[in-house]
């Protein structure tokens, strides 16, 4: 079990957003993406890290470094339903 070493501050979220745009080819209109969004409140950061690194269902891996992946984890959390 890993703990996210990167605080989800404004800088991290901005970096995560840029990395998401450049590296993640995720269809935000897909049912799979919606399903991931619904799961986010009960998904630990280390599980989300693996999703970003390895992909999930039809969502491909984002192909980033370890530190960049943590910024992506923080950014992907912004897709949680409100």
N, C-alpha and C positions, 0 to 999 in steps of 0.2 A: 504494500500500500504506500503510495507516494502522496506527499503533501505539496500543494501548489506553492512554490517559493516566490511567486510574483503577485504582488498586491494588485487587485483590480481597480487601480486608480485611472484617472483620465488619460495619462500617458500610455498605460498598458492597453486600455480599450482602443485608443487611436491606433497604436501599433498593431493590435489584433485586427482591427477593421482593415487596415492596409494589407496585412498579410492574408486575410480572408479573401479580399478582392484579387490579389495577385496569385494565390496558391490553391484556393479551394474551389473546385468546380462543382458546387452543390446547387441543385435546382431547388430554389426556395419555394416554388409553387408545387412541388411534388408531395405526395402523401407520405413518403419516407421522411422528408424534412419536417413535415407537420408532426409526424409521430415522434421524431427526435425532440422537437420542441415541447411536446407534452410530457416526455420522460425527463426533461432537464431538472425539474425540481427534486426528483428522487435519484438523480445520477451524481455520483461522487466525482470530484475533479479528476482523480486518477483514471476513472472509467472514461470520462470525456476526453482525457489525454489520449487514450488508446483509440477512441473513435476518430479523433483528428489525425493521429499517426497512421492508423491501419485502415480507416474507412469503416463504414457501417451500412449493411444492406447495399442499396444502390449508390450510397454516397461514397465517392472515392477518397483515398487518403489525400491529405493536403501537402505532404512532402516538405516538412519544415524541420528546422533544428530543434533541439530540446527546449531551449529558452523561448524560441519563437512559438513553439507549440503551447507553452503556458500562456502567452499573450493571446493566442487563439482561443484557448479554453475560456479565458476571461471574457473575450468578445462574444463567443458563441453563447455564453450565459445570458447575454442581452436578448436572446431570442426566446427566453422563458415567457410563457403566457402571463399576462398581468391581470 
